[in-house]
């Protein structure tokens, strides 16, 4: 049985808590999935730890960082720079060009957000280290804090560091572009430019970190490989659970138990980008299914590899039908995502020497 580690690392670990079947942990917007690598490093008193990844780990890590994570990081950085350019053109433009400029910025926000969701769907490496899911995608956004930040008129990276996380990032930009809808040259538009600029700067840092990891010779550093192997699987599971619970099931259940009869409120709703966001996150998780199945087959676990492929196929079919505006399509998606998570956690992790780490320090 894999070793279970309890980490009280709080937000410093980055990511969000992962729920094991043995521990019922309250999940909220403050709950963050963490890498098991951090749990190992913090739990120094625990002695009975595996210390080596399986033989196929270096090849799989090289494959996914080179073919998946590094390209996703570069794509996000490119789109974020495009968003900054579109925002600058709109906010520096004239009132007569305001409508066209706003639509251009909105379109670029959508493509930037899609690139982000593909990257954050399995948040590894610098995304964990820099707590990017919280820093760039804090939910729910806080309009009063955004309004307060607009009045302070921060300019530049140092000034933006003093602005609270709930007033920045992708959700804040969504609110500014769709709800606030500021006029060119206005203080709110100037603040929108600053938020887009910070997003672009952080995207470049993340892309550089992932490119660096894509060049690592994993076979030459067993300890680093072991930690990256643990992190990969834990963050993969974390992304699936975040999509299932935080993105889909929690808003659905909140609406079902609400006395006011209002429909569920999902993320990216103001922009109408909810379905695209779910699809991008799911594509990130799904992309790891084939290489992991190959690793299982190479380890003599072909029946388990087949079960994994079948579980992902079933979840993919359900996710293709999942629509935010059609709540009846969502229970099947959450059910199949839960089945994938259960299979990976209970069987795949054991077969590939993965320890599932978790932290309930941030739950409420």
Sine and cosine of phi, psi and omega as CSV:
sin_phi,cos_phi,sin_psi,cos_psi,sin_omega,cos_omega
0.00,0.00,0.71,-0.70,0.00,-1.00
-0.89,0.45,0.52,-0.85,0.04,-1.00
-0.94,0.35,0.72,-0.70,0.03,-1.00
-0.97,-0.23,0.79,-0.61,-0.02,-1.00
-0.92,-0.40,0.73,-0.68,0.06,-1.00
-0.98,-0.20,0.88,-0.48,-0.04,-1.00
-0.93,-0.37,0.76,-0.65,0.11,-0.99
-0.96,-0.28,0.71,0.71,-0.16,-0.99
-0.98,0.21,-0.25,0.97,0.02,-1.00
0.87,0.50,-0.28,-0.96,-0.15,-0.99
-0.91,0.41,-0.30,0.96,-0.07,-1.00
-0.87,0.49,-0.39,0.92,-0.01,-1.00
-0.96,0.27,-0.36,0.93,-0.09,-1.00
0.98,0.19,0.21,-0.98,0.02,-1.00
0.93,0.36,-0.36,-0.93,-0.04,-1.00
-0.65,-0.76,0.28,-0.96,-0.07,-1.00
-0.91,0.40,0.61,-0.79,0.06,-1.00
-0.95,-0.31,0.71,-0.70,-0.10,-1.00
-0.99,-0.10,0.83,-0.55,0.10,-1.00
-1.00,-0.06,0.34,-0.94,0.04,-1.00
-0.88,0.48,-0.44,0.90,-0.07,-1.00
-0.99,0.16,-0.20,0.98,-0.09,-1.00
-0.72,-0.70,0.87,-0.49,0.03,-1.00
-1.00,0.01,0.95,-0.32,-0.09,-1.00
-0.92,-0.39,0.75,-0.66,0.06,-1.00
-0.91,0.42,0.78,-0.62,-0.01,-1.00
-0.97,-0.23,0.72,-0.69,0.05,-1.00
-0.58,-0.81,-0.02,-1.00,0.02,-1.00
-0.91,0.41,-0.28,0.96,0.04,-1.00
-1.00,0.05,-0.20,0.98,-0.04,-1.00
-0.96,0.28,0.75,-0.66,-0.09,-1.00
-0.82,-0.57,0.65,-0.76,0.04,-1.00
-0.99,0.16,0.74,-0.68,-0.04,-1.00
-0.89,-0.46,0.34,-0.94,0.11,-0.99
-1.00,0.09,0.58,-0.81,0.03,-1.00
-0.92,0.39,-0.36,0.93,0.05,-1.00
-0.84,0.54,-0.69,0.72,0.02,-1.00
-0.89,0.45,-0.62,0.79,0.01,-1.00
-0.89,0.45,-0.67,0.74,0.03,-1.00
-0.88,0.47,-0.69,0.72,-0.07,-1.00
-0.93,0.37,-0.54,0.84,-0.03,-1.00
-0.99,0.12,-0.46,0.89,-0.04,-1.00
-1.00,-0.02,0.89,0.47,-0.12,-0.99
-0.92,0.39,-0.33,0.95,-0.02,-1.00
-0.99,0.15,-0.22,0.97,-0.01,-1.00
-0.99,0.14,0.81,-0.59,-0.11,-0.99
-0.98,-0.18,-0.60,0.80,-0.14,-0.99
-0.99,0.12,0.96,0.27,-0.05,-1.00
-0.90,-0.44,0.62,-0.79,0.22,-0.98
-0.93,0.37,0.54,-0.84,-0.07,-1.00
-0.81,-0.59,-0.02,1.00,-0.01,-1.00
-0.76,-0.66,0.64,-0.77,0.10,-0.99
-0.98,0.18,0.33,-0.94,0.03,-1.00
-0.91,0.42,0.29,-0.96,-0.09,-1.00
-0.83,0.56,-0.54,0.84,-0.05,-1.00
-0.99,0.13,-0.03,1.00,-0.09,-1.00
-0.89,0.45,-0.73,0.69,-0.02,-1.00
-0.84,0.55,-0.67,0.74,-0.02,-1.00
-0.92,0.40,-0.67,0.75,-0.01,-1.00
-0.92,0.38,-0.67,0.74,0.03,-1.00
-0.88,0.47,-0.69,0.72,0.03,-1.00
-0.87,0.49,-0.66,0.75,-0.02,-1.00
-0.90,0.44,-0.76,0.65,-0.11,-0.99
-0.96,0.27,-0.54,0.84,0.05,-1.00
-0.95,0.33,-0.64,0.77,-0.02,-1.00
-0.96,0.29,-0.68,0.73,-0.13,-0.99
-1.00,-0.08,-0.34,0.94,-0.07,-1.00
-0.88,-0.47,-0.90,0.43,-0.19,-0.98
-0.94,0.34,-0.73,0.69,0.00,-1.00
-0.89,0.45,-0.73,0.69,0.06,-1.00
-0.88,0.48,-0.60,0.80,0.04,-1.00
-0.91,0.42,-0.64,0.77,0.04,-1.00
-0.89,0.45,-0.68,0.73,0.03,-1.00
-0.91,0.42,-0.64,0.77,0.01,-1.00
-0.89,0.45,-0.67,0.74,0.03,-1.00
-0.90,0.44,-0.69,0.72,0.01,-1.00
-0.88,0.47,-0.67,0.74,0.02,-1.00
-0.89,0.47,-0.72,0.70,-0.01,-1.00
-0.92,0.39,-0.62,0.78,0.00,-1.00
-0.91,0.42,-0.63,0.78,0.08,-1.00
-0.91,0.42,-0.60,0.80,0.07,-1.00
-0.90,0.43,-0.60,0.80,0.04,-1.00
-0.91,0.42,-0.66,0.75,0.05,-1.00
-0.88,0.47,-0.69,0.72,0.01,-1.00
-0.89,0.46,-0.68,0.74,0.00,-1.00
-0.92,0.40,-0.62,0.78,0.02,-1.00
-0.92,0.39,-0.67,0.74,0.04,-1.00
-0.88,0.48,-0.70,0.71,-0.02,-1.00
-0.88,0.47,-0.65,0.76,0.00,-1.00
-0.94,0.34,-0.77,0.64,-0.10,-1.00
-0.96,0.29,-0.43,0.90,0.04,-1.00
-1.00,0.01,-0.09,1.00,-0.07,-1.00
-0.99,0.10,-0.12,-0.99,-0.04,-1.00
-1.00,-0.07,0.25,-0.97,0.02,-1.00
-0.89,0.46,-0.53,0.85,-0.01,-1.00
-0.92,0.38,-0.40,0.91,0.00,-1.00
-0.98,-0.19,0.15,0.99,-0.15,-0.99
-0.89,0.46,-0.70,0.71,-0.07,-1.00
-0.90,0.44,-0.74,0.68,0.01,-1.00
-0.91,0.42,-0.64,0.77,0.01,-1.00
-0.91,0.42,-0.66,0.76,0.03,-1.00
-0.90,0.43,-0.70,0.72,0.00,-1.00
-0.89,0.45,-0.60,0.80,0.05,-1.00
-0.91,0.42,-0.68,0.74,0.02,-1.00
-0.91,0.41,-0.63,0.77,0.04,-1.00
-0.90,0.44,-0.69,0.72,0.01,-1.00
-0.88,0.48,-0.64,0.77,0.00,-1.00
-0.95,0.31,-0.53,0.85,0.10,-0.99
-0.87,0.49,-0.68,0.73,-0.01,-1.00
-0.87,0.49,-0.73,0.69,-0.03,-1.00
-0.93,0.36,-0.57,0.82,0.06,-1.00
-0.92,0.40,-0.68,0.73,-0.01,-1.00
-0.92,0.40,-0.62,0.78,0.07,-1.00
-0.88,0.47,-0.69,0.72,0.04,-1.00
-0.89,0.45,-0.64,0.77,0.05,-1.00
-0.89,0.45,-0.73,0.69,-0.03,-1.00
-0.89,0.45,-0.57,0.82,0.08,-1.00
-0.91,0.40,-0.59,0.81,0.02,-1.00
-0.96,0.26,-0.71,0.70,-0.10,-1.00
-0.98,0.19,-0.19,0.98,0.01,-1.00
-0.86,0.52,-0.54,0.84,0.16,-0.99
-0.75,-0.67,1.00,-0.09,-0.18,-0.98
-1.00,0.01,0.98,-0.20,-0.07,-1.00
-0.85,-0.52,0.15,-0.99,0.13,-0.99
0.84,0.54,-0.83,-0.55,-0.08,-1.00
-0.91,0.42,-0.38,0.93,0.04,-1.00
-0.92,0.39,-0.57,0.82,0.07,-1.00
-0.96,0.27,-0.74,0.67,-0.06,-1.00
-0.86,0.51,-0.63,0.78,-0.08,-1.00
-0.99,-0.12,0.11,0.99,0.00,-1.00
0.78,0.62,0.73,0.68,-0.15,-0.99
-0.91,0.41,-0.55,0.84,-0.02,-1.00
-0.89,0.46,-0.57,0.82,0.06,-1.00
-0.98,0.18,-0.70,0.71,-0.09,-1.00
-0.91,0.41,-0.61,0.79,-0.11,-0.99
-0.97,-0.26,-0.25,0.97,-0.11,-0.99
-0.65,-0.76,0.73,0.68,-0.03,-1.00
-0.94,0.34,0.78,-0.63,0.03,-1.00
-0.73,-0.69,0.60,-0.80,-0.10,0.99
-0.98,0.21,0.47,-0.89,0.04,-1.00
-0.93,0.38,0.32,-0.95,-0.09,-1.00
-0.87,-0.49,1.00,-0.01,-0.02,-1.00
-0.80,0.61,-0.67,0.75,0.03,-1.00
-0.87,0.50,-0.58,0.82,0.04,-1.00
-0.94,0.33,-0.57,0.82,0.07,-1.00
-0.90,0.43,-0.70,0.71,0.02,-1.00
-0.87,0.49,-0.64,0.77,0.03,-1.00
-0.91,0.42,-0.65,0.76,0.02,-1.00
-0.90,0.43,-0.59,0.81,0.03,-1.00
-0.87,0.50,-0.65,0.76,-0.03,-1.00
-0.94,0.34,-0.45,0.89,0.02,-1.00
-0.99,0.17,-0.30,0.96,0.08,-1.00
0.78,0.63,0.85,0.53,0.03,-1.00
-0.92,0.39,0.56,-0.83,0.03,-1.00
-0.70,-0.72,0.83,-0.55,0.07,-1.00
1.00,-0.08,0.22,-0.98,-0.11,-0.99
-0.88,0.47,-0.69,0.72,-0.05,-1.00
-0.90,0.43,-0.67,0.74,0.01,-1.00
-0.92,0.40,-0.61,0.79,-0.01,-1.00
-0.93,0.36,-0.43,0.90,0.06,-1.00
-0.90,0.44,-0.41,0.91,-0.01,-1.00
-1.00,0.06,-0.08,1.00,0.04,-1.00
-1.00,0.07,0.70,-0.72,-0.03,-1.00
-0.89,0.45,0.57,-0.82,-0.02,-1.00
-0.80,0.59,-0.65,0.76,-0.02,-1.00
-0.90,0.44,-0.21,0.98,-0.01,-1.00
-0.98,-0.22,0.20,0.98,-0.06,-1.00
-0.71,-0.70,-0.01,-1.00,0.11,-0.99
1.00,0.08,-0.15,-0.99,-0.11,-0.99
-0.89,0.45,-0.72,0.69,0.03,-1.00
-0.89,0.45,-0.61,0.80,0.04,-1.00
-0.90,0.43,-0.65,0.76,0.06,-1.00
-0.90,0.44,-0.62,0.78,0.06,-1.00
-0.86,0.50,-0.72,0.70,0.01,-1.00
-0.89,0.46,-0.67,0.74,0.00,-1.00
-0.90,0.43,-0.66,0.76,-0.09,-1.00
-0.98,0.20,-0.54,0.84,-0.09,-1.00
-0.96,-0.29,-0.50,0.87,-0.05,-1.00
-0.97,-0.23,-0.79,0.62,0.01,-1.00
-0.94,0.33,-0.70,0.72,0.06,-1.00
0.75,0.66,0.88,0.48,-0.11,-0.99
-0.96,0.29,0.36,-0.93,0.06,-1.00
-0.99,0.13,0.49,-0.87,0.09,-1.00
-0.82,0.57,0.55,-0.84,0.04,-1.00
0.96,0.29,-0.05,1.00,-0.04,-1.00
-0.99,0.14,0.34,-0.94,0.06,-1.00
-0.83,0.55,-0.61,0.79,0.01,-1.00
-0.92,0.40,-0.60,0.80,0.03,-1.00
-0.94,0.35,-0.62,0.79,0.05,-1.00
-0.88,0.47,-0.64,0.77,0.04,-1.00
-0.92,0.40,-0.61,0.79,0.06,-1.00
-0.84,0.54,-0.66,0.75,0.05,-1.00
-0.87,0.48,-0.66,0.75,-0.02,-1.00
-0.92,0.40,-0.64,0.77,0.03,-1.00
-0.91,0.42,-0.68,0.73,0.04,-1.00
-0.90,0.44,-0.60,0.80,0.03,-1.00
-0.91,0.42,-0.67,0.74,0.04,-1.00
-0.91,0.42,-0.64,0.77,0.04,-1.00
-0.87,0.50,-0.68,0.73,0.00,-1.00
-0.91,0.42,-0.64,0.77,0.02,-1.00
-0.89,0.45,-0.71,0.71,-0.02,-1.00
-0.92,0.38,-0.60,0.80,0.04,-1.00
-0.87,0.49,-0.64,0.77,0.03,-1.00
-0.90,0.44,-0.64,0.77,0.02,-1.00
-0.90,0.43,-0.70,0.71,0.01,-1.00
-0.89,0.45,-0.69,0.73,0.00,-1.00
-0.88,0.47,-0.67,0.75,0.01,-1.00
-0.90,0.44,-0.66,0.75,0.01,-1.00
-0.91,0.43,-0.64,0.77,0.01,-1.00
-0.95,0.31,-0.58,0.81,0.07,-1.00
-0.89,0.45,-0.63,0.78,0.05,-1.00
-0.89,0.46,-0.68,0.74,0.01,-1.00
-0.93,0.36,-0.48,0.88,0.03,-1.00
-0.92,0.38,-0.33,0.94,-0.01,-1.00
-0.99,-0.12,0.01,1.00,-0.04,-1.00
-0.94,0.35,0.66,-0.75,0.16,-0.99
-1.00,0.01,1.00,-0.02,-0.12,-0.99
-0.90,0.44,-0.54,0.84,-0.02,-1.00
-0.91,0.41,-0.37,0.93,-0.06,-1.00
-1.00,0.07,-0.14,0.99,-0.07,-1.00
-0.68,-0.74,0.99,0.12,-0.08,-1.00
-0.85,0.53,-0.64,0.77,-0.03,-1.00
-0.91,0.41,-0.71,0.70,0.02,-1.00
-0.89,0.45,-0.63,0.78,0.02,-1.00
-0.89,0.45,-0.69,0.73,0.02,-1.00
-0.85,0.52,-0.74,0.68,-0.02,-1.00
-0.91,0.42,-0.66,0.75,0.02,-1.00
-0.92,0.39,-0.58,0.82,0.03,-1.00
-0.90,0.44,-0.73,0.68,0.04,-1.00
-0.89,0.46,-0.71,0.71,-0.01,-1.00
-0.88,0.48,-0.69,0.72,-0.03,-1.00
-0.83,0.56,-0.77,0.64,-0.07,-1.00
-0.95,0.32,-0.62,0.79,0.03,-1.00
-0.92,0.40,-0.64,0.77,0.02,-1.00
-0.95,0.30,-0.51,0.86,0.10,-1.00
-0.88,0.47,-0.77,0.63,0.06,-1.00
-0.88,0.47,-0.66,0.75,0.01,-1.00
-0.87,0.49,-0.66,0.75,0.02,-1.00
-0.91,0.42,-0.65,0.76,0.04,-1.00
-0.89,0.45,-0.69,0.72,-0.01,-1.00
-0.94,0.34,-0.60,0.80,0.06,-1.00
-0.88,0.47,-0.68,0.73,0.04,-1.00
-0.90,0.44,-0.72,0.69,-0.06,-1.00
-0.90,0.43,-0.80,0.60,-0.15,-0.99
-1.00,0.01,-0.86,0.51,-0.11,-0.99
-0.92,0.40,-0.69,0.72,-0.10,-0.99
-0.99,0.17,-0.60,0.80,-0.14,-0.99
-0.91,-0.42,-0.86,0.50,-0.22,-0.98
-0.95,0.30,-0.64,0.77,-0.02,-1.00
-0.89,0.46,-0.77,0.64,0.06,-1.00
-0.87,0.49,-0.58,0.81,0.00,-1.00
-0.90,0.44,-0.73,0.68,-0.02,-1.00
-0.94,0.35,-0.56,0.83,0.06,-1.00
-0.88,0.48,-0.68,0.74,0.02,-1.00
-0.92,0.38,-0.62,0.78,-0.03,-1.00
-0.91,0.42,-0.53,0.85,-0.04,-1.00
-0.99,-0.12,0.01,1.00,-0.02,-1.00
-0.98,0.20,0.59,-0.81,-0.01,-1.00
-0.99,0.13,-0.27,0.96,-0.08,-1.00
-1.00,0.04,-0.12,0.99,0.07,-1.00
0.95,0.32,0.25,0.97,-0.01,-1.00
-0.97,0.25,0.48,-0.88,0.03,-1.00
-0.93,0.36,0.30,-0.95,0.02,-1.00
-0.89,0.45,0.54,-0.84,0.03,-1.00
-0.94,-0.33,0.95,-0.32,-0.03,-1.00
-0.99,-0.17,0.32,-0.95,0.08,-1.00
-0.88,0.47,0.46,-0.89,-0.01,-1.00
0.91,0.43,0.34,0.94,-0.07,-1.00
-0.93,0.36,-0.62,0.78,-0.06,-1.00
-0.86,0.51,-0.58,0.82,-0.03,-1.00
-1.00,-0.01,-0.11,0.99,-0.09,-1.00
0.94,0.35,0.44,0.90,-0.12,-0.99
-0.96,-0.27,0.21,0.98,-0.10,-1.00
-0.87,0.50,-0.79,0.61,-0.05,-1.00
-0.87,0.49,-0.66,0.75,0.01,-1.00
-0.91,0.42,-0.58,0.81,0.03,-1.00
-0.91,0.41,-0.72,0.69,0.05,-1.00
-0.87,0.50,-0.69,0.72,-0.03,-1.00
-0.89,0.46,-0.64,0.77,0.00,-1.00
-0.92,0.38,-0.68,0.73,0.03,-1.00
-0.90,0.44,-0.67,0.74,0.00,-1.00
-0.91,0.41,-0.62,0.79,0.01,-1.00
-0.88,0.48,-0.57,0.82,0.03,-1.00
-0.91,0.41,-0.69,0.72,0.02,-1.00
-0.93,0.37,-0.68,0.73,-0.05,-1.00
-0.90,0.44,-0.53,0.85,-0.05,-1.00
-0.89,0.45,-0.38,0.92,0.00,-1.00
-1.00,0.07,-0.22,0.98,-0.09,-1.00
-0.88,0.47,-0.72,0.69,-0.06,-1.00
-0.91,0.42,-0.77,0.64,0.02,-1.00
-0.89,0.45,-0.56,0.83,0.05,-1.00
-0.93,0.36,-0.65,0.76,0.06,-1.00
-0.87,0.49,-0.62,0.78,0.05,-1.00
-0.90,0.44,-0.64,0.77,0.04,-1.00
-0.90,0.43,-0.64,0.77,0.05,-1.00
-0.89,0.45,-0.71,0.71,0.01,-1.00
-0.88,0.47,-0.66,0.75,0.01,-1.00
-0.91,0.42,-0.44,0.90,0.02,-1.00
-1.00,0.01,0.19,0.98,0.02,-1.00
0.99,0.15,0.35,0.94,-0.06,-1.00
-0.90,-0.43,0.75,0.66,-0.05,-1.00
-0.87,0.50,-0.69,0.73,0.04,-1.00
-0.84,0.54,-0.64,0.77,0.03,-1.00
-0.93,0.36,-0.61,0.79,0.07,-1.00
-0.86,0.50,-0.66,0.75,0.02,-1.00
-0.91,0.41,-0.64,0.77,0.04,-1.00
-0.90,0.44,-0.64,0.77,0.02,-1.00
-0.90,0.44,-0.72,0.69,0.01,-1.00
-0.88,0.48,-0.66,0.76,0.00,-1.00
-0.92,0.40,-0.64,0.77,0.00,-1.00
-0.90,0.43,-0.66,0.75,0.03,-1.00
-0.93,0.36,-0.57,0.82,0.05,-1.00
-0.90,0.44,-0.67,0.75,0.03,-1.00
-0.91,0.41,-0.67,0.74,0.02,-1.00
-0.92,0.40,-0.61,0.79,0.01,-1.00
-0.89,0.45,-0.68,0.73,0.03,-1.00
-0.88,0.48,-0.66,0.75,0.01,-1.00
-0.93,0.36,-0.64,0.77,0.01,-1.00
-0.92,0.38,-0.52,0.85,0.04,-1.00
-0.89,0.45,-0.47,0.88,-0.03,-1.00
-1.00,-0.05,-0.21,0.98,-0.09,-1.00
-0.95,0.30,0.84,-0.55,-0.01,-1.00
-0.74,-0.68,0.76,-0.65,-0.04,-1.00
-0.88,0.48,-0.55,0.84,-0.02,-1.00
-0.99,0.11,-0.02,1.00,0.04,-1.00
-0.80,-0.61,0.98,0.21,-0.10,-1.00
-0.81,0.58,-0.46,0.89,-0.01,-1.00
-0.91,0.42,-0.31,0.95,0.01,-1.00
-0.99,0.11,-0.13,0.99,-0.18,-0.98
-1.00,0.05,-0.59,0.81,0.00,-1.00
-0.84,0.54,-0.60,0.80,0.03,-1.00
-0.89,0.45,-0.63,0.78,0.01,-1.00
-0.91,0.41,-0.72,0.69,-0.01,-1.00
-0.91,0.41,-0.57,0.82,0.03,-1.00
-0.90,0.43,-0.70,0.72,-0.02,-1.00
-0.95,0.30,-0.57,0.82,0.09,-1.00
-0.90,0.43,-0.64,0.77,0.05,-1.00
-0.90,0.44,-0.59,0.80,0.02,-1.00
-0.92,0.39,-0.63,0.77,0.06,-1.00
-0.89,0.46,-0.75,0.67,0.00,-1.00
-0.85,0.53,-0.71,0.71,-0.02,-1.00
-0.89,0.46,-0.67,0.74,-0.01,-1.00
-0.91,0.42,-0.71,0.70,-0.01,-1.00
-0.90,0.43,-0.70,0.72,-0.05,-1.00
-0.92,0.38,-0.68,0.73,-0.12,-0.99
-0.99,0.10,-0.59,0.81,-0.15,-0.99
-0.89,-0.46,-0.75,0.66,-0.06,-1.00
-0.91,0.41,-0.70,0.72,-0.01,-1.00
-0.86,0.51,-0.69,0.73,0.02,-1.00
-0.90,0.44,-0.69,0.73,-0.03,-1.00
-0.90,0.43,-0.49,0.87,-0.06,-1.00
-0.95,-0.32,0.36,0.93,0.09,-1.00
0.85,0.53,0.70,0.71,0.03,-1.00
-0.96,-0.29,0.73,-0.68,0.11,-0.99
-0.99,-0.15,0.80,-0.60,0.02,-1.00
-1.00,0.09,0.89,-0.45,0.01,-1.00
-0.99,-0.17,0.36,-0.93,0.01,-1.00
-0.39,-0.92,0.35,-0.94,0.12,-0.99
-0.63,-0.78,0.77,-0.64,0.09,-1.00
-0.96,-0.28,0.27,0.96,-0.04,-1.00
-0.90,0.44,-0.42,0.91,-0.05,-1.00
-0.97,-0.26,0.05,1.00,-0.01,-1.00
-0.96,0.28,0.38,-0.92,0.13,-0.99
-0.51,-0.86,0.00,0.00,0.00,0.00
